[in-house]
Amino acid sequence: MVNDKDDSQRKKKESIVDLSKFLDKKVRVKFQGGREATGVLKGYDQLLNLVLDGAIEHLRDAEDPTVIGDETRNLGLIVARGTAITVVAPADGMEQIPNPFANADEQ
């Protein structure tokens, strides 16, 4: 059976995340695989693809890859693919805490 609905009558898909309050503000983005970047959010779409200006990647520590080190790499203007993003958070007001679920032996 063919669907005769016109494109204008279809309900447009909307994202459940509203990033408009973060536009032109610094955000921190975490990606699948553990990479992290910080930059000014310049734009986004319904698939959560992000445009970050002045982006900086936070590199992992060489001895302990589970820890984000102090070393960074300038990326400039980037487009971050939404399917690879796991967390988007404001850069100011975010701090890393110890894992409350890890055993004391693991830390």
N, C-alpha and C positions, 0 to 999 in steps of 0.2 A: 504494500500500500504506500503510495506516495504522499508525503506531507505537503499540503498546499499552502501552508502558512507562509506569508511574506516575511522577509527578514526584518522589516520594520515592526511587525507584530510580535516577534519573538522577544522574550524577556532577556535583556542584556545581562551577561554574567558580571557580577560585581565581586570584588575581593572582600574577604571578611576582615582584612587588615586595612586600617585607615592610616596611611603614612603622610597625609597632607600636613599634619601638625609638625612633622620633622623636616619639611621642605626648607632648604637654605640653612639647615642646622647640621652640626657635626653628629654623625652616627657611627656606631661600631657594628660591623657585620661579621657574623661567623658563618663559615661555609662547611659543607660536608667534606670530610677529610681532614678537618682541623685548622684550616687556614683562617686568619682573621685580618680584617682591614678596617681602617677608619678613614672617613672622608665626609665632605659636605654633600648632602643629598640634594641633587638638582632635579631629579625626575624619577618616575616609576610608572609601571603600567599594571593592568589587571592580573598579569602573570607574576607580579612582583619582581620583574627585571628592574634593576636599580641603576641609575646614573650617579656616580660619585665623582666629585671634583676634588683635586688635591689629595687623592687617596694614598694612604700609606699602609703597606703590609707589615704586620707584626710577626717577625720570624720566631720560630721555635728554637729553644735551647739545643745546642748540638749534643750535649751530654745526656739531657733528659727531654725527649721529644714531647712529653706530656705537659711541659711548662713553656709558656710564652716568655721569651727572653726580652731583653732591653733593646736588641738589635732590630732595626726597621729597614724597609726598602721603599723608596718613593715610586709610586705607580702613575701618578698624574690623574688624568681623566679616564675613568673606566666605566664599562657597562658590566654589571654583575648579573649573571643569569639567575633568574628566580628559582629554578629547579635545584640549584646548588646551595641556596641560602637556607640556613637553619635558624638564625637569630638576627633580628635587627633591633638595636637598642640605642638610646641617646648616649653619646660619648661622655657627656658630663652627667654625673649622678650614677655612674656604673663603676663597680669595683669588683675585683675577683676575690672570692672567698674560698676557704678550703672546702673540699667535698664533704658534706655532712654524712653521706652514706658510706664512705670508705672506712675500712677498719683502721684502727690506730697503727697497725703493723704496716699497712700499705703507704701511709703518709710519710 
